[in-house]
């Protein structure tokens, strides 16, 4: 199998590099290399720049304002953005966007998609609950029908950026009959609705992007039901496929590898550097080989039409690689010059992250083997697929 880029992809990569070099805000690039999280204003401003270029939604079809890019082009853009210190796409764009294009009514598409692509509306994902994380079909948030509304009561947790959000796409229980997955529906909920309370949760890294959401008799118009009542699990599985394929995180892994290379080659107060240590050289080489293998596996899977547990495999590999690389960066974080040294990224001068930022990044990336389905759940999905055992 030939996994090399064709001439069109090579030309596209050069176009992306030139665009990023001239249009990415310097402050946003600096935050990326310093391992500082962008705030909401950073992400909205960057999304508007991409929208003006016509690059606001790589995974969307042109019919809905997307780029119509091939999978290879999407990967190239993601990789080049990360390597330039940029943020990943706001996940909701490539989650609720494709869902509405596949399952939404014409009215829902016309109402929400044009605002989503410009981030005029910010969305959060109302899936996990206390006692219903990995086993999502055990969720208990209830939605009872009352005329032309659903009345929603329950709690969601680990809801990323819920305190920023204008809307939530949520899984709710509309029936207790039959199998657990059979009574779930998919609703779009206005976060300004009476009865909604959001509490921010500080993460282990000290950041406050997580939240819990309480819903008390929240009235949601029936027109905000996506697909059919009690058929929300079909929608949820479709969305999770986009989420988990994104969690292959190849661009993030390549960025971490490059940043690790810079840190390991930065001299300490004695003039020595980590890359001169034979033991560390071996660790770096193993990490570099693992990233290369992950890339080839991703390309091979994306070029195949065979059904299987690809998303789960890619998610697991990407998560473990991110944790491995963040741990190796931690080994490089105790030099006296950490956070003071500058290096080159192409023609750009960049400031390397300090020890505190590297430590926070390491702690933060413990989460990647938990969200979007824990590693253990993904292994179950893989096993069931390979052994022919049906799953929910």
MITORKE-131324 format. One line per 3 residues: number of its first residue (from 1); their letters; for each residue x, y, z of C-alpha. Coordinates in steps of 0.02 Angstrom, whole numbers, plus 50000, padded with zeros to 5 digits. Layout:
BEGIN
NUM> a> X/Y/Z ~ ...
//
This chain:
BEGIN
1> xxx> 50000/50000/50000 ~ 50067/50170/49949 ~ 50036/50292/50093
4> xxx> 50137/50435/50020 ~ 50052/50600/49980 ~ 50001/50633/49801
7> xxx> 50054/50796/49716 ~ 49886/50878/49756 ~ 49906/50841/49942
10> xxx> 50085/50906/49941 ~ 50023/51067/49861 ~ 49881/51078/49987
13> xxx> 50002/51057/50133 ~ 50106/51203/50069 ~ 49948/51309/50052
16> xxx> 49898/51270/50231 ~ 50072/51312/50297 ~ 50072/51479/50209
19> xxx> 49898/51520/50274 ~ 49943/51475/50453 ~ 50105/51575/50445
22> xxx> 50014/51732/50391 ~ 49844/51718/50476 ~ 49864/51629/50642
25> xxx> 49868/51759/50782 ~ 50040/51766/50864 ~ 49962/51761/51038
28> xxx> 49868/51601/50996 ~ 50025/51519/50927 ~ 50122/51571/51083
31> xxx> 49990/51493/51197 ~ 50003/51329/51101 ~ 50191/51314/51119
34> xxx> 50180/51368/51302 ~ 50053/51228/51334 ~ 49924/51356/51388
37> xxx> 49742/51323/51347 ~ 49656/51447/51233 ~ 49504/51532/51306
40> xxx> 49334/51551/51224 ~ 49378/51716/51141 ~ 49536/51640/51066
43> xxx> 49437/51496/50991 ~ 49295/51602/50925 ~ 49414/51727/50845
46> xxx> 49514/51588/50762 ~ 49356/51502/50701 ~ 49297/51664/50620
49> xxx> 49464/51678/50529 ~ 49444/51500/50465 ~ 49264/51534/50415
52> xxx> 49313/51686/50313 ~ 49441/51578/50222 ~ 49307/51446/50188
55> xxx> 49391/51322/50304 ~ 49269/51329/50448 ~ 49209/51148/50441
58> xxx> 49332/51022/50366 ~ 49220/50870/50395 ~ 49062/50949/50324
61> xxx> 49002/50933/50146 ~ 48999/51088/50035 ~ 48809/51080/50037
64> xxx> 48812/51141/50217 ~ 48956/51263/50201 ~ 49097/51140/50231
67> xxx> 49260/51120/50138 ~ 49221/50958/50050 ~ 49400/50906/50089
70> xxx> 49459/50727/50073 ~ 49506/50634/50231 ~ 49690/50660/50188
73> xxx> 49665/50847/50173 ~ 49577/50851/50342 ~ 49724/50760/50421
76> xxx> 49850/50876/50338 ~ 49759/51030/50401 ~ 49746/50960/50578
79> xxx> 49930/50911/50581 ~ 49994/51077/50514 ~ 49884/51176/50633
82> xxx> 49951/51082/50784 ~ 50131/51095/50724 ~ 50108/51283/50715
85> xxx> 50047/51290/50894 ~ 49865/51307/50846 ~ 49715/51230/50935
88> xxx> 49615/51081/50876 ~ 49447/51120/50800 ~ 49312/51154/50928
91> xxx> 49250/50975/50942 ~ 49065/51017/50935 ~ 49082/51078/50755
94> xxx> 49129/50904/50699 ~ 49007/50819/50819 ~ 48836/50903/50821
97> xxx> 48867/50971/50645 ~ 48876/50800/50558 ~ 48733/50737/50668
100> xxx> 48616/50875/50610 ~ 48669/50848/50430 ~ 48629/50662/50444
103> xxx> 48478/50659/50560 ~ 48415/50838/50578 ~ 48261/50912/50498
106> xxx> 48279/51046/50365 ~ 48220/51174/50494 ~ 48352/51117/50619
109> xxx> 48489/51123/50487 ~ 48439/51297/50430 ~ 48427/51361/50608
112> xxx> 48584/51290/50686 ~ 48717/51249/50558 ~ 48753/51426/50492
115> xxx> 48775/51489/50670 ~ 48879/51339/50723 ~ 49008/51356/50586
118> xxx> 49043/51536/50642 ~ 49031/51490/50828 ~ 48891/51615/50850
121> xxx> 48819/51476/50957 ~ 48929/51376/51074 ~ 48875/51196/51106
124> xxx> 48910/51074/51246 ~ 48882/50886/51254 ~ 48758/50821/51383
127> xxx> 48802/50637/51389 ~ 48887/50579/51550 ~ 48794/50576/51716
130> xxx> 48837/50523/51893 ~ 48830/50334/51877 ~ 48817/50338/51687
133> xxx> 48984/50372/51607 ~ 49059/50220/51524 ~ 48889/50133/51532
136> xxx> 48798/50277/51450 ~ 48639/50176/51420 ~ 48607/50180/51608
139> xxx> 48575/50368/51603 ~ 48429/50428/51710 ~ 48392/50606/51652
142> xxx> 48207/50597/51612 ~ 48110/50686/51475 ~ 47920/50668/51487
145> xxx> 47805/50728/51349 ~ 47690/50873/51395 ~ 47595/50934/51243
148> xxx> 47717/51010/51119 ~ 47861/51007/51244 ~ 47972/50883/51333
151> xxx> 47999/50919/51518 ~ 48177/50871/51564 ~ 48241/50833/51740
154> xxx> 48410/50761/51786 ~ 48596/50795/51797 ~ 48743/50793/51677
157> xxx> 48925/50795/51730 ~ 49098/50820/51653 ~ 49009/50932/51528
160> xxx> 49153/51024/51446 ~ 49129/51213/51430 ~ 48947/51203/51483
163> xxx> 48969/51372/51570 ~ 49014/51446/51399 ~ 48875/51361/51305
166> xxx> 48720/51429/51221 ~ 48653/51255/51178 ~ 48673/51076/51237
169> xxx> 48644/50919/51134 ~ 48589/50791/51263 ~ 48539/50611/51283
172> xxx> 48382/50592/51388 ~ 48269/50448/51437 ~ 48096/50454/51359
175> xxx> 48047/50274/51397 ~ 48088/50140/51526 ~ 48019/49999/51420
178> xxx> 48128/49866/51338 ~ 48317/49875/51329 ~ 48401/50025/51409
181> xxx> 48464/50095/51243 ~ 48290/50084/51166 ~ 48217/50221/51275
184> xxx> 48344/50358/51242 ~ 48309/50515/51140 ~ 48423/50653/51074
187> xxx> 48369/50831/51118 ~ 48436/51006/51081 ~ 48420/51110/51239
190> xxx> 48433/51299/51252 ~ 48552/51332/51398 ~ 48458/51494/51439
193> xxx> 48301/51394/51480 ~ 48228/51414/51654 ~ 48275/51270/51767
196> xxx> 48456/51249/51709 ~ 48598/51274/51833 ~ 48783/51255/51786
199> xxx> 48925/51232/51910 ~ 49105/51240/51849 ~ 49222/51099/51902
202> xxx> 49407/51132/51925 ~ 49511/50996/51844 ~ 49669/50913/51912
205> xxx> 49772/51036/51809 ~ 49686/51184/51892 ~ 49586/51232/51738
208> xxx> 49399/51260/51744 ~ 49334/51197/51576 ~ 49228/51058/51652
211> xxx> 49056/51079/51728 ~ 48904/50991/51798 ~ 48731/51037/51737
214> xxx> 48569/51020/51836 ~ 48404/51018/51742 ~ 48245/51046/51843
217> xxx> 48083/51036/51744 ~ 48164/51114/51591 ~ 48041/51135/51448
220> xxx> 48110/51090/51276 ~ 48005/51111/51119 ~ 47970/50945/51031
223> xxx> 48039/51024/50872 ~ 48210/51008/50956 ~ 48202/50818/50951
226> xxx> 48333/50749/50830 ~ 48283/50593/50732 ~ 48143/50495/50818
229> xxx> 48086/50477/50996 ~ 48170/50329/51083 ~ 48293/50314/50938
232> xxx> 48426/50429/51011 ~ 48552/50290/51036 ~ 48567/50275/50847
235> xxx> 48613/50460/50841 ~ 48730/50443/50991 ~ 48830/50301/50911
238> xxx> 48846/50401/50750 ~ 48912/50551/50847 ~ 49030/50446/50952
241> xxx> 49109/50381/50792 ~ 49158/50560/50746 ~ 49218/50594/50924
244> xxx> 49325/50438/50937 ~ 49401/50455/50763 ~ 49450/50631/50813
247> xxx> 49530/50559/50969 ~ 49658/50469/50861 ~ 49740/50639/50890
250> xxx> 49880/50615/50763 ~ 49910/50803/50750 ~ 49919/50820/50939
253> xxx> 50042/50674/50950 ~ 50154/50749/50815 ~ 50152/50917/50903
256> xxx> 50197/50839/51070 ~ 50338/50742/50987 ~ 50409/50900/50908
259> xxx> 50393/50999/51069 ~ 50478/50855/51161 ~ 50620/50863/51036
262> xxx> 50642/51049/51069 ~ 50638/51027/51258 ~ 50758/50880/51255
265> xxx> 50884/50980/51152 ~ 50876/51132/51267 ~ 51036/51149/51372
268> xxx> 51024/51165/51559 ~ 51135/51278/51665 ~ 51285/51164/51637
271> xxx> 51265/51158/51449 ~ 51200/50979/51449 ~ 51032/50924/51381
274> xxx> 50918/50774/51402 ~ 50945/50715/51223 ~ 51127/50681/51265
277> xxx> 51075/50547/51390 ~ 51076/50376/51310 ~ 50926/50315/51410
280> xxx> 50822/50463/51355 ~ 50877/50444/51174 ~ 50803/50270/51175
283> xxx> 50640/50331/51251 ~ 50628/50468/51120 ~ 50664/50347/50978
286> xxx> 50529/50228/51041 ~ 50405/50371/51050 ~ 50449/50430/50875
289> xxx> 50426/50255/50806 ~ 50259/50239/50896 ~ 50195/50402/50821
292> xxx> 50249/50344/50648 ~ 50161/50176/50671 ~ 50004/50266/50733
295> xxx> 50003/50376/50578 ~ 50022/50228/50460 ~ 49886/50132/50552
298> xxx> 49768/50281/50541 ~ 49800/50302/50354 ~ 49780/50116/50323
301> xxx> 49614/50110/50418 ~ 49547/50265/50332 ~ 49588/50192/50162
304> xxx> 49491/50033/50201 ~ 49303/50010/50181 ~ 49299/49857/50294
307> xxx> 49188/49871/50447 ~ 49266/49845/50617 ~ 49317/49927/50781
310> xxx> 49433/50053/50697 ~ 49375/50204/50796 ~ 49404/50116/50961
313> xxx> 49577/50056/50910 ~ 49629/50228/50851 ~ 49559/50311/51006
316> xxx> 49655/50194/51122 ~ 49819/50212/51028 ~ 49807/50401/51017
319> xxx> 49764/50418/51201 ~ 49909/50311/51261 ~ 50031/50403/51147
322> xxx> 49977/50573/51213 ~ 50005/50513/51390 ~ 50175/50438/51346
325> xxx> 50234/50599/51264 ~ 50169/50712/51403 ~ 50263/50603/51528
328> xxx> 50425/50618/51429 ~ 50404/50807/51424 ~ 50390/50802/51613
331> xxx> 50562/50721/51619 ~ 50631/50872/51525 ~ 50548/51002/51635
334> xxx> 50671/51020/51778 ~ 50812/51112/51690 ~ 50853/51286/51760
337> xxx> 50817/51365/51591 ~ 50647/51283/51567 ~ 50524/51418/51516
340> xxx> 50663/51543/51479 ~ 50734/51470/51319 ~ 50676/51518/51147
343> xxx> 50692/51413/50992 ~ 50640/51419/50810 ~ 50483/51348/50732
346> xxx> 50515/51383/50549 ~ 50542/51570/50544 ~ 50449/51599/50708
349> xxx> 50533/51627/50876 ~ 50441/51528/51010 ~ 50450/51522/51199
352> xxx> 50463/51347/51271 ~ 50341/51300/51410 ~ 50396/51315/51591
355> xxx> 50397/51173/51717 ~ 50228/51218/51790 ~ 50143/51215/51619
358> xxx> 50223/51048/51576 ~ 50165/50973/51740 ~ 49988/51038/51716
361> xxx> 49987/50969/51539 ~ 50043/50798/51604 ~ 49904/50797/51734
364> xxx> 49773/50858/51610 ~ 49812/50719/51485 ~ 49772/50584/51612
367> xxx> 49593/50614/51553 ~ 49617/50553/51375 ~ 49601/50369/51423
370> xxx> 49434/50412/51507 ~ 49334/50529/51396 ~ 49244/50475/51236
373> xxx> 49236/50301/51312 ~ 49365/50232/51432 ~ 49508/50124/51371
376> xxx> 49424/49974/51454 ~ 49261/50006/51362 ~ 49353/50025/51197
379> xxx> 49440/49858/51227 ~ 49269/49778/51256 ~ 49206/49850/51092
382> xxx> 49360/49784/51001 ~ 49343/49612/51080 ~ 49158/49599/51041
385> xxx> 49190/49647/50861 ~ 49333/49524/50837 ~ 49243/49383/50927
388> xxx> 49078/49415/50840 ~ 48983/49454/51000 ~ 48846/49584/50969
391> xx> 48856/49746/51067 ~ 48721/49874/51109
//
